[in-house]
Amino acid sequence: MYLTSETKKEIFKKYGKSDNDTGSPEGQIALFTHRINHLTTHLKKNHKDYNTERSLVKMVGKRRALLDYLMKKDIMRYRAIVKELGLRK
């Protein structure tokens, strides 16, 4: 499986406050970004996998909602996570 508990802990440790901090918006956005990148590479090989395509679109929407929330709450944290993950050019 591509997303093990160790991988999740590393993501939350790097982008959240600690490895157990799974509720912070930064950690959730980073996790969604990791999963979106994985599904994108999967869809490049399997372009007829419509269930995965639908899941990818839903995940992008969830990440967008979290980014919008973070932008309203604290613009500096929003800018930091966008820059760190490379979401904008």
Secondary structure, 3 states (H helix, E strand, C coil): CCCCHHHHHHHHHHHCCCCCCCCCHHHHHHHHHHHHHHHHHHHHHCCCCHHHHHHHHHHHHHHHHHHHHHHHHCHHHHHHHHHHHCCCC
